[in-house]
Amino acid sequence: MSERKSAICHSESPINRGEESLNSIFTIKRFLAPHRNDNVGYFTFRHYEENKMNKVLYLIMLCFIISSCVHDIPTEKDGSFIYSAVIIDTLGIFPVDASLGYAPFKNRSVTIESNSYFESMGNSKKYYLVTDNSGRITIDNLAYSGYLLYSEFVDTLKADSTGAPDTVNVGALKAVELTKNISTNDTIYTSTVLPNLVVNEIYYAGPINKAFYFFDQFVELYNASNETKYLDGLIVARARQSLNPDLETNDFVQVLNTNQFPGTPLTGREYPVEPGEFVLIAGDALDHSQYIETALDLSHAGWEFYNPYCGEEDNPANNVTNIIESRTIDFMLNLVENAIVLADGSEWEYGEFSESGYTQFIHIPINTVIDAVDYSCNSEGTKEFTRRLDAGYAGVGLSKYSGKSVERRIPGFDTNNSRVDFINLDVPTPGY
């Protein structure tokens, strides 16, 4: 088969077709040589030379046309904005400054990230600032774009109701759209993020390879709280991948693959996850580098997605098992855009069928959702989960077969906006 494919590709090469044409010309010339006079020979060579000259002129004209369509790289940005914002603490973490009349979020790192401009493939243009003593940041020469402004989360000690020190995640977040050539003054208020069990890292793109191998995918969970959580009965599901006009009004999410941890939802205590502990769920818990050198070794994974209805091999890891008997394919993520939901598993139901009538969606009530992550290489893509669960996308600019993953910028960092919460990792970190 490989020789046949090689032969076909070889015969379809434009260069080879050109060589065959040239050989044909000289074959005709050799055939005519004994019988022709000088005029015939002259005509034959002149015809060949004219054809060659026409091709050269054609290529020159084509290059000129193409070059006329290519603009120089712009040396100036499209717009010139001055953006200024004051970040105010409303949580009682920072004291009120009497001279200002508010509690400034002062001397804290702030990142402004562009939705439209990139430093490199998959890496958005970012600006790094620090708030002054009044909680203010100012930046000029910004281009037309949407921006996400967020603070790096800090751990701040305060006293809880018993007087004991506690740790609180504090930060600031706001989406800003700069579309007019005016200066902008803004006010941003701090907020807390409730720690929980979250989806911490997703590796879906596949390793760098030309064999279309992507079976080393994984989903990683993390206990960001200060108490023991339990995996018993939790559901990990993959979203449907089609436009849903009722996305923002439904009280449920529509999913396809639905896999569940063993144990009883809500009350089970057999599978604990301690504070700060990671949980690695492999697509297949084996060493994938034995098949593709650049693939991941997931033989150490404690869990794997398993479907007893498709005859796949059951590797030596605990199973997060497909619970839909009609779903006879393995848990596989789209290589560029999809969404993952983690739910408590207490409630789900069969929903409607797809337009083809082949696939039946599963409904998971939103009030049972623990975490949800929507990812897409395109920041303007179609949302697969309601913005009530995830206001943005992880993985913007990340291409398939890149060997990269998406991971929360700080373990457990969760604002329900994956564009802010996640970064693209050049090297995946399964289980840590």
C-alpha positions as CSV (number, residue, x, y, z in Angstrom):
1,M,0.0,0.0,0.0
2,S,2.8,2.4,0.9
3,E,4.5,1.8,-2.5
4,R,1.3,2.4,-4.3
5,K,0.6,5.6,-2.4
6,S,4.1,6.8,-3.1
7,A,3.7,6.0,-6.8
8,I,0.5,7.9,-7.0
9,C,1.9,10.9,-5.2
10,H,5.0,10.8,-7.4
11,S,2.9,10.9,-10.6
12,E,0.8,13.8,-9.3
13,S,3.8,16.0,-8.6
14,P,3.7,19.2,-10.7
15,I,7.5,19.0,-11.0
16,N,7.3,15.5,-12.4
17,R,4.5,16.5,-14.8
18,G,6.9,19.3,-16.0
19,E,9.7,16.8,-16.5
20,E,7.4,14.5,-18.4
21,S,6.4,17.3,-20.8
22,L,10.1,18.2,-21.3
23,N,11.0,14.6,-22.1
24,S,8.1,14.4,-24.5
25,I,9.5,17.4,-26.4
26,F,12.9,15.9,-26.8
27,T,11.4,12.6,-27.8
28,I,9.5,14.3,-30.6
29,K,12.6,16.1,-31.6
30,R,14.7,12.9,-31.8
31,F,11.9,11.3,-33.9
32,L,11.8,14.2,-36.4
33,A,15.6,14.7,-36.6
34,P,16.4,12.2,-39.4
35,H,13.6,13.6,-41.5
36,R,13.5,17.3,-41.0
37,N,15.3,20.2,-42.6
38,D,16.8,23.1,-40.8
39,N,13.6,25.1,-40.9
40,V,11.7,22.4,-39.1
41,G,14.4,22.1,-36.5
42,Y,14.5,25.8,-36.0
43,F,10.7,25.9,-35.6
44,T,10.8,23.1,-33.0
45,F,13.4,24.7,-30.9
46,R,12.0,28.2,-31.3
47,H,8.6,26.9,-30.2
48,Y,10.1,25.3,-27.1
49,E,12.1,28.5,-26.2
50,E,9.0,30.7,-26.7
51,N,7.0,28.5,-24.4
52,K,9.8,28.6,-21.8
53,M,10.0,32.4,-22.1
54,N,6.2,32.7,-21.7
55,K,6.3,30.7,-18.5
56,V,9.1,32.9,-17.1
57,L,7.1,36.1,-18.0
58,Y,4.0,34.6,-16.4
59,L,5.8,33.8,-13.2
60,I,7.3,37.3,-13.1
61,M,3.8,38.8,-13.5
62,L,2.3,36.5,-10.9
63,C,5.0,37.4,-8.4
64,F,4.3,41.1,-9.1
65,I,0.5,40.6,-8.5
66,I,1.0,38.7,-5.3
67,S,3.5,41.2,-4.0
68,S,1.1,44.0,-4.7
69,C,-1.4,42.3,-2.5
70,V,0.9,42.0,0.5
71,H,1.1,45.1,2.8
72,D,4.1,46.0,4.8
73,I,4.0,45.1,8.5
74,P,2.3,48.1,10.1
75,T,4.7,50.2,12.2
76,E,1.9,52.0,14.1
77,K,-1.0,50.5,16.1
78,D,-4.5,51.0,15.0
79,G,-5.5,53.6,17.6
80,S,-3.8,55.2,20.5
81,F,-5.7,54.9,23.8
82,I,-4.8,55.9,27.4
83,Y,-6.5,53.5,29.8
84,S,-6.5,54.2,33.5
85,A,-8.3,52.3,36.3
86,V,-8.5,52.3,40.0
87,I,-8.9,49.0,41.7
88,I,-10.8,49.2,45.0
89,D,-11.0,46.5,47.6
90,T,-14.6,45.8,48.8
91,L,-13.8,42.7,50.9
92,G,-12.2,44.3,54.0
93,I,-8.8,42.9,53.2
94,F,-7.2,46.3,52.7
95,P,-7.8,49.3,55.0
96,V,-9.7,52.3,53.9
97,D,-7.4,55.3,53.1
98,A,-9.1,58.3,54.6
99,S,-7.6,60.7,52.1
100,L,-8.9,58.7,49.2
101,G,-12.2,57.6,50.7
102,Y,-11.8,54.0,49.7
103,A,-9.5,51.0,50.3
104,P,-7.0,50.9,47.4
105,F,-5.8,47.6,46.0
106,K,-2.2,48.9,46.1
107,N,1.1,47.6,45.1
108,R,-0.4,44.5,43.3
109,S,0.5,43.0,40.0
110,V,-2.0,43.6,37.2
111,T,-2.0,42.0,33.7
112,I,-3.8,43.5,30.7
113,E,-4.2,40.9,27.9
114,S,-5.3,41.6,24.3
115,N,-8.0,39.6,22.6
116,S,-6.8,40.4,19.2
117,Y,-3.0,40.8,19.2
118,F,-0.4,38.1,19.8
119,E,3.2,38.0,20.8
120,S,3.5,34.6,19.0
121,M,1.3,31.7,18.0
122,G,-1.0,31.0,21.0
123,N,0.5,33.7,23.2
124,S,-1.6,36.9,23.5
125,K,0.0,40.3,23.8
126,K,0.2,41.2,27.5
127,Y,1.1,44.3,29.4
128,Y,2.3,44.0,33.0
129,L,1.7,46.8,35.5
130,V,1.7,47.4,39.3
131,T,-0.9,49.5,41.1
132,D,0.3,52.5,42.9
133,N,-0.5,53.6,46.5
134,S,-3.9,54.7,45.3
135,G,-4.7,51.4,43.6
136,R,-4.4,53.0,40.1
137,I,-2.8,51.7,36.9
138,T,-2.3,53.7,33.7
139,I,-1.2,52.6,30.3
140,D,-1.0,54.4,27.0
141,N,-0.6,53.6,23.3
142,L,-3.1,50.8,23.4
143,A,-4.6,49.7,20.0
144,Y,-8.2,49.0,19.1
145,S,-9.0,45.7,20.8
146,G,-10.9,43.9,23.5
147,Y,-8.8,43.5,26.7
148,L,-9.0,41.4,29.8
149,L,-7.7,43.1,32.9
150,Y,-6.9,40.9,35.9
151,S,-4.8,40.9,39.0
152,E,-2.5,38.0,39.8
153,F,-4.3,36.3,42.7
154,V,-2.6,36.8,46.1
155,D,-3.0,34.8,49.3
156,T,-4.0,37.3,52.0
157,L,-4.2,36.4,55.7
158,K,-7.2,37.5,57.7
159,A,-9.0,36.4,60.8
160,D,-12.0,34.1,60.4
161,S,-15.0,34.0,62.8
162,T,-13.0,32.1,65.4
163,G,-10.1,34.5,65.3
164,A,-7.8,32.0,63.5
165,P,-5.9,33.1,60.4
166,D,-7.5,32.0,57.1
167,T,-6.4,32.2,53.5
168,V,-8.5,34.2,51.0
169,N,-7.9,34.4,47.2
170,V,-8.3,38.0,46.2
171,G,-8.2,39.5,42.8
172,A,-9.8,41.8,40.2
173,L,-11.2,41.1,36.8
174,K,-12.8,43.1,34.1
175,A,-13.3,42.9,30.3
176,V,-12.6,46.2,28.5
177,E,-13.5,47.1,24.9
178,L,-11.5,50.0,23.4
179,T,-13.2,51.1,20.2
180,K,-13.1,54.9,20.4
181,N,-10.1,57.2,20.3
182,I,-10.6,58.6,23.7
183,S,-9.0,58.2,27.1
184,T,-10.7,55.8,29.5
185,N,-10.9,56.0,33.3
186,D,-12.4,53.0,35.0
187,T,-13.1,51.5,38.4
188,I,-12.7,47.9,39.2
189,Y,-13.7,46.1,42.4
190,T,-12.0,43.1,44.0
191,S,-13.7,39.8,44.5
192,T,-13.0,36.4,46.0
193,V,-13.0,33.1,44.4
194,L,-14.6,30.2,46.3
195,P,-12.1,27.4,46.4
196,N,-13.4,24.0,45.1
197,L,-12.6,20.9,43.2
198,V,-11.8,22.2,39.7
199,V,-10.7,21.1,36.3
200,N,-7.1,22.3,36.5
201,E,-5.4,21.1,33.2
202,I,-6.7,19.7,29.9
203,Y,-4.4,18.2,27.2
204,Y,-6.4,17.7,24.1
205,A,-4.3,18.8,21.1
206,G,-2.2,15.7,20.7
207,P,1.6,15.4,20.5
208,I,3.7,16.7,17.7
209,N,3.5,14.0,15.0
210,K,2.4,13.3,11.5
211,A,0.6,10.1,12.2
212,F,-2.6,11.8,13.5
213,Y,-2.0,10.3,17.0
214,F,-3.9,12.0,19.8
215,F,-4.7,9.2,22.2
216,D,-2.5,10.6,25.1
217,Q,-5.2,13.1,26.1
218,F,-5.9,13.7,29.8
219,V,-8.0,15.8,32.2
220,E,-6.6,16.8,35.5
221,L,-8.6,17.8,38.6
222,Y,-7.3,19.8,41.6
223,N,-8.6,20.3,45.1
224,A,-8.2,24.1,45.6
225,S,-10.1,24.1,48.9
226,N,-8.8,23.6,52.4
227,E,-11.0,20.6,53.1
228,T,-11.1,17.0,51.8
229,K,-13.3,16.5,48.7
230,Y,-14.6,13.2,47.4
231,L,-14.7,11.9,43.8
232,D,-17.5,9.4,44.6
233,G,-20.2,9.5,41.8
234,L,-18.8,12.7,40.1
235,I,-19.5,13.0,36.4
236,V,-17.0,14.2,33.8
237,A,-18.7,14.9,30.5
238,R,-17.9,16.3,27.1
239,A,-20.2,19.0,25.7
240,R,-22.2,18.7,22.5
241,Q,-20.6,20.4,19.5
242,S,-23.3,22.2,17.7
243,L,-25.0,25.6,17.9
244,N,-27.7,25.7,20.6
245,P,-29.9,28.8,20.4
246,D,-31.2,28.2,24.0
247,L,-27.8,27.9,25.5
248,E,-28.2,30.9,27.8
249,T,-31.7,30.2,29.0
250,N,-31.6,26.4,29.6
251,D,-31.3,25.3,33.2
252,F,-29.1,22.3,32.0
253,V,-26.0,21.7,29.9
254,Q,-26.1,19.3,26.9
255,V,-23.3,16.7,26.8
256,L,-22.3,13.7,24.7
257,N,-19.7,11.5,26.4
258,T,-20.7,11.0,30.1
259,N,-18.3,9.2,32.4
260,Q,-18.7,8.7,36.1
261,F,-16.5,7.9,39.1
262,P,-17.5,4.9,41.1
263,G,-19.3,5.4,44.4
264,T,-22.4,7.2,45.6
265,P,-22.9,10.8,44.5
266,L,-22.9,13.4,47.3
267,T,-22.6,11.0,50.2
268,G,-19.9,8.6,49.1
269,R,-16.6,8.7,51.0
270,E,-14.5,6.0,49.3
271,Y,-12.4,8.2,47.1
272,P,-11.0,11.3,48.9
273,V,-9.0,14.1,47.4
274,E,-7.0,16.0,50.0
275,P,-6.4,19.8,49.8
276,G,-3.8,20.6,47.2
277,E,-4.0,17.1,45.6
278,F,-4.2,16.5,41.9
279,V,-6.2,13.8,40.2
280,L,-5.1,12.6,36.8
281,I,-7.6,11.0,34.4
282,A,-6.0,9.6,31.3
283,G,-7.7,8.9,28.0
284,D,-5.7,5.6,28.1
285,A,-3.5,5.0,31.1
286,L,-0.4,3.7,29.4
287,D,3.0,4.9,28.1
288,H,2.1,6.5,24.7
289,S,5.7,7.3,23.9
290,Q,6.2,3.7,23.0
291,Y,4.1,4.4,19.9
292,I,4.9,8.0,19.2
293,E,8.2,9.4,20.6
294,T,6.7,12.8,21.4
295,A,3.6,11.4,23.1
296,L,3.1,11.4,26.9
297,D,3.7,8.6,29.4
298,L,0.4,8.3,31.3
299,S,1.1,4.9,32.8
300,H,1.2,6.6,36.2
301,A,-2.3,7.9,36.0
302,G,-4.6,6.9,38.9
303,W,-7.7,7.0,36.7
304,E,-8.6,6.5,33.0
305,F,-11.8,7.1,30.9
306,Y,-13.2,3.6,30.2
307,N,-16.0,2.5,28.0
308,P,-17.2,-1.1,28.5
309,Y,-19.4,-0.9,25.5
310,C,-16.8,-0.4,22.8
311,G,-14.4,-3.3,23.6
312,E,-11.4,-1.1,24.5
313,E,-8.6,-2.4,26.6
314,D,-9.0,-1.9,30.4
315,N,-5.6,-0.6,31.6
316,P,-4.4,-1.0,35.2
317,A,-5.9,2.2,36.5
318,N,-9.2,3.0,38.3
319,N,-12.0,3.6,35.8
320,V,-14.1,6.7,35.2
321,T,-16.7,4.7,33.3
322,N,-19.1,5.6,30.5
323,I,-22.6,5.3,31.8
324,I,-24.5,5.6,28.5
325,E,-24.8,2.1,26.9
326,S,-25.6,3.5,23.5
327,R,-22.3,5.5,23.4
328,T,-20.0,3.0,21.8
329,I,-17.0,5.3,21.3
330,D,-14.2,6.2,23.7
331,F,-14.0,9.5,25.6
332,M,-12.0,11.6,23.1
333,L,-11.8,15.4,23.1
334,N,-11.8,17.6,20.0
335,L,-8.3,18.7,19.1
336,V,-9.2,22.5,18.8
337,E,-12.5,23.2,20.5
338,N,-14.8,21.5,23.0
339,A,-15.9,21.9,26.6
340,I,-15.6,19.8,29.8
341,V,-18.0,19.8,32.7
342,L,-17.5,18.3,36.2
343,A,-20.8,17.7,38.0
344,D,-21.7,16.1,41.3
345,G,-23.5,13.2,39.6
346,S,-26.7,13.5,41.6
347,E,-28.9,14.1,38.7
348,W,-28.9,13.7,34.9
349,E,-31.4,12.6,32.2
350,Y,-31.7,11.7,28.6
351,G,-32.4,14.6,26.3
352,E,-33.3,15.2,22.7
353,F,-31.7,13.6,19.7
354,S,-29.4,15.4,17.2
355,E,-30.8,16.5,13.8
356,S,-29.3,13.3,12.3
357,G,-31.3,11.3,14.8
358,Y,-28.2,9.2,15.6
359,T,-27.0,10.9,18.8
360,Q,-29.0,11.5,21.9
361,F,-27.8,14.3,24.2
362,I,-27.6,14.0,28.0
363,H,-28.9,16.8,30.2
364,I,-27.0,17.7,33.3
365,P,-28.7,20.4,35.6
366,I,-26.6,23.5,36.0
367,N,-27.2,23.5,39.7
368,T,-25.2,20.2,39.9
369,V,-22.2,21.6,38.0
370,I,-19.0,21.9,40.0
371,D,-16.8,23.3,37.3
372,A,-16.9,23.9,33.5
373,V,-14.2,24.7,31.0
374,D,-14.9,25.8,27.4
375,Y,-11.8,25.8,25.1
376,S,-11.3,27.0,21.6
377,C,-8.3,28.0,19.4
378,N,-10.6,30.9,18.2
379,S,-11.5,33.6,20.7
380,E,-14.6,34.4,18.5
381,G,-15.8,30.8,18.4
382,T,-19.2,29.5,19.3
383,K,-19.7,28.9,23.0
384,E,-20.5,25.3,23.9
385,F,-21.4,26.1,27.5
386,T,-23.4,29.0,28.9
387,R,-21.5,32.0,30.0
388,R,-23.1,31.5,33.4
389,L,-20.6,28.6,33.8
390,D,-17.7,29.9,31.7
391,A,-17.5,33.4,30.3
392,G,-14.5,32.8,28.1
393,Y,-12.3,30.3,26.4
394,A,-9.1,28.5,27.3
395,G,-6.6,27.6,24.6
396,V,-7.0,30.6,22.3
397,G,-4.4,30.3,19.6
398,L,-3.5,26.7,20.5
399,S,-3.3,24.4,17.4
400,K,-3.8,20.7,17.1
401,Y,-0.8,18.3,17.2
402,S,1.1,21.1,19.0
403,G,2.0,19.0,22.1
404,K,0.6,21.8,24.3
405,S,-2.0,21.8,27.1
406,V,-4.1,24.4,28.9
407,E,-3.6,24.9,32.6
408,R,-4.9,27.3,35.3
409,R,-2.3,30.0,35.8
410,I,-2.3,29.1,39.5
411,P,-3.7,25.8,40.7
412,G,-7.3,26.3,41.5
413,F,-7.4,29.8,40.0
414,D,-11.0,30.1,39.0
415,T,-13.0,33.2,38.1
416,N,-15.4,31.3,35.8
417,N,-13.7,32.9,32.8
418,S,-11.3,30.5,31.2
419,R,-9.7,33.2,29.1
420,V,-8.4,34.7,32.3
421,D,-8.0,31.5,34.4
422,F,-6.0,29.4,31.9
423,I,-2.6,29.7,30.1
424,N,-1.2,27.6,27.3
425,L,1.6,25.3,28.4
426,D,4.3,24.3,26.0
427,V,5.0,21.2,28.1
428,P,2.0,19.4,29.7
429,T,2.2,18.6,33.4
430,P,0.0,15.5,34.0
431,G,-0.7,15.0,37.7
432,Y,1.4,17.9,39.0
